[in-house]
């Protein structure tokens, strides 16, 4: 629909964006440029601490690395499950879909605390390792990055699996039959036909998982503990413990900017692959 009155349809959404997104960001930016928590004078002190301190820079790197490793781990599990779903019968497809959606019906807080029991010294994983003789003593999994990535992989799996299932469901089975009839092996069919057609779902899932894992304050704090330094926990500490609001605002904007840069790069990658 075109015409001079079309902008009125977008006006409510535009006002909502200004009220709930743009305005808080401007307030956050203004807070980051203040001298102290009283917000009386302007200064670049907070930004100098965030961008000039090696500890804070390393926290940014740790946060982005956590998101990337979680994406890789979920991909290693979600891609085979999506391929099984594509080739399965109706009943198995429903079972896989229910298994993918079921975790979303449970609070992320509940799932995170459940992983404390699983990853503990007397948890399921350590009990299995000791019972099978793979380890003589309990393995430290809590407050470690591998343990955190393992928990986030299960927590974020639906965000990767559901877009992949949606993408693979749109693939025409005749394309697979044509590839097989032309003599292509299963591996070649998967790499040359299935994966390129499923790329939009893969990019969408990777974007969702990365953004969610990098900003997963609850999981990072509960499972990672105080030994691992990630930006979400540092933002909370500066805002709620130290009460350094300018530094917390600068860290929050740095976190958002870093995540948006990676998300933008993933989107560009997806567009480039579709036009290739």
N, C-alpha and C positions, 0 to 999 in steps of 0.2 A: 504494500500500500504506500503510495506516494502522495505528496501534497504538503501544504504549509502546516496542517494540523498534526502531522505525524510526530513531531517533536513532543507533543503533549503526552503521547503514549509512553515515551521514554523518560518523561520528567519525574515520575515517582521513583523509578529506579535510580535516576541520576541524583536525586535528593537523598535517597537512602545511602548511596555510595559516599556522598559528601559527608553525611552525618555519622555514619558508622565506620568508615574506612579512612577517607582523606583527612577529616578533622582530627581524629586521634593520632594519625601519623604526624600531622603538623605540630600537635601538642608535644608528641614524643621528641620531635626534632628540636623544638624550642627548649624542652627540658634538657636535652643533651648539650645545649650550648650555654647552660647556666654555670655559675661558679660553684654553688653548693646546693644543699637541699632546700634552702630558702628561696631559690630562684630569683635573686635580687639583681644580679649582675651577669653579663654575658662573658663567656670564656670558652676557649677550645681545650680546656684542661682535660675533660673527659675523653675527647677524641684523641688527644696526644697519648693518654694512658692506654687506650684500646689499640691504637695503630702503631704505637711506638714501643710497647712493652712486649718482650719476647714471650712472656707467660700468656698474655691474652692472644697473641698471634698463634701460639701453639694450641690454645683452646679452640680457635677457629678451625685450624687444621684437623684437630681431633674430631670435632663435630662433623666436618665434611667427610672425613674418612669413615666415621661410624655410619653415616648415611650411605656411602658408596658400598661398603662391605655388606651392609644389610640388603641392599639392592642385589648384589651378586649372590648372596646366600638364598634369597627368595627366588631369584631366577633359576638357580640350580634345581630347586624343588618344583616351582610352578610350571616351568616349561614341560617337563615330562608329564605332569598331571594334566595339563591342557591338551597334550597330544593323546593321552589315554582317553580323555573326555571326548575328543573329536572322533576317535575310532570306536568308542564304546556303544553299547546298545542303550535303549531308553532308560532302563532301570538303573544301570550303572551311572549314566549321565546324571540322573536325578540324585543318586547317592553322593556323587562327587560335588554336585552343586550345593546340596544340603550341608555337606562337610565344609564347604568353602564359606557358606553364609553363617553357619552356626556360631563361630567365634565372635561374630559381630553382635550377637544377642547377649553377650556377656561383657560387663564393664571391663575396660582396659586396666583399671585398678585391681579388680579381682584376678584377672589373668596374670598381671605382674606379680602380685603376692603369691600366686600359685607357683610361679617359677622360683621363688625363694625356697619353697619346699623341695622342688625338683632339683635345684642346683646346690642345695646345702650339703654339708659334709656327710650327713646320713640320708641324703635324698635318693631319688630313684636312680640317677645317673651314677653316683658314686657307689651305691649298693650293687648295681649291675657290674660295674668295673671290677669291684673287689670279688664278687661272686664268681665271675668268669676268669679271674686270675690275671686280668689285663693290668691291674694296678694293685700293689700291696697296701697302699695307704690312700686315704681320700684325696682327690684332686681338688685344688682350689678353683672354684668356678664363680662363686659370688665375688663381687667387687673386682672383676676382671673383664677386659674387653671381649674375649671370646664368649664368656658366659652371657654378657649383655647382648651380643650379636645373636646368639642362639635363641634367647628369649624374644628379641625383636623380630627374628625371622618368623616365629610362630604368630606373634601378635600382628605383624603387618602382612602376613601371607594373603588374606582375602583381598587386600588392595592390589596385589599383583596378579592373583589367580583369576579374579572375576573379569578384568579387562582382557586377559589372554583368552579366557573361555569365550567371551563375546566375539573376539576377533577371529578365532579359529572356527567358530560356528558359522561364520559367513563365507568360509572357503567352499567353493563348489567341489564336491567329490569327483566330478568328471575330470577336473584338472589333475587330481592324483592318479586317476585311472589312465589318463593320457600320458602322464610322465612314466608310469610303470610300463605301459604298452610300448613306449619308445625305447625301453631298455635301461632306464635310469634305476639305479639302486635305491634302497630305502633311504640311505644317508644323503644321497644326492637329491632325492625328492624333498626331503625335509629341509635341506640347506638352500635349494634353488626355488622351491615352490611354496612350502608351508611357511617357513620363517619370514620371507619377504612379505607375504600376504598378512602375516600376523604381526608385523612390525608396529602398526599403530597401537595395538593393544599392549605390546611390549613396552613401547615408549610411554604410554599412559600409565601403566603399572609401575614402571621405574620412577616416573615423576612423583606419583602418589607415595610410594614407599620411601623414596629419598626424603621428601619434604616431611613426612610423618616421623621417620626414624631420627632425623637430625634435630627435630624439635620435641622429641618424646621426653618431656621433663620427668614424668612419673617414673617411667622405666629406667631412665638414666640415673635418677636419684636413689630409687629403691634397690635396684640390682647393681648398678655401678658403684654406688656409695660415694664416699668422699675421696677415694683414691684416684678416680678418673675425673679429669677436668673437661667439661663440656659447657658450651655457652649458655644453654637454658638454665642450668643449675647456678652458674655464676650470676646471671641476671637476677635470679631469685635472691641469692645471697646479698647482692649489692642493694637490692630494693627493700628487702624485708628484714635483714639482719644488720647490715652496715648503715642502711638508710642513705646511701649515696645515690640519689635519684638521677643526677646527670650521668654518672658512669653507667648505671643500669640502663638508662635510655639509650646511650651510645652503644652498649653491648647488644641491646635488643634490635636496634637498627642494623648493626653489623651482621647479626644473625639472619635477619630477614633479607638483607642485601646479598649475603653469601648464598643462601638457599635459592633466592630468585635467580642468581647468576647461573647456578647449575641447572635449575629448571628451564631457564631460557636456552641453555646450551643443548639440553635434551630435546626441546621442541625444534630447534634448528636442525639437529641431527635427524629427527623424524621427517622434517620437510625435505631435507636434502636427499634422504633415502627414497622418499616417495617420488621425487622428480628425477631420480637417477635412472 
